[in-house]
């Protein structure tokens, strides 16, 4: 399920009120910096508050649930969605270690991957561990979506070419054709469908000397076109819930500050909202450490957020992996 994150409501429905209360209680547990392991300071107090308020103990993202008998009652409407750029220059062994680390974390149920061209063996290694993965041929092979089979059942999928690539003749920074892929899954607990959209915008599109603004490269022009095409896919995706993952190569904080009309936040603003837009991220480490930027996104359909069908509860990153990106993991409630 980036980027993150139509109107005002009055007299909200009871479920939305409950979701909002839970979000205020849970969010401090999940919004934290990446250490590779969750810090314990303040977490026990937040968990105790949650338990006393709802008689339900929810394991933090990436943490194993407590072992006390009867202490945990699973919240089946909570899922964890991750986005991760696997970095195409890694060896298969390095990418496998990263993927096994991420998918073994408790509370992570869906992962959108980028730069996955060579990592078929990595996804094969996930299968006996309870994960399935959908990939596509040709240029779309750069993208993949994986899901935990105990939580979701595969229903359908598609891929769309949304921007032509740039070669060495037409641009300084070549890249291949850009796609958007979609996998629709059935949530086993509720029987309802979730569509997951995944994409990867070209590199060299943001001016690092003037963050939040485009470069003058052909790459930036293609990225703007890609964002325009993506809105159609968001509107047509099936299912009760629609979420998105991706590497957008454009800093979320700078985008929020500058607010260019065709940059990611406003380009997708009519259809999707990122976790950054809802949860902020003051305690969150950058997802691209080499440039200190927040370029990896998890989005939810704006209509779902507005109706209370999806609620962002928390987010975190993990460090210490081989990729040059940190994975962003977002906890959501589905209703």
Secondary structure by P-SEA (a helix, b strand, c coil): cccccccccccccaaaaaaaaaaaaccccccccccccccccaaaaaaaaaaaaccbbbbccccccccccccccccccbbbbbbbcccccccaaaaaaaaaaaaacccccbbbbccccccaaaaaaacccbbbbbbbccccccccccccccccccccccccccbbbbccccccccccccbbbbbbbbcccccbbbbbbbbccccccccccccccccccaaaaaaaaaaaaaaaaaaacccccccccccccccaaaaaaacccccccccccccccccccccccccccccccccccccccccccaaaaaacccccccccccccccccbbbbbbbbbcc
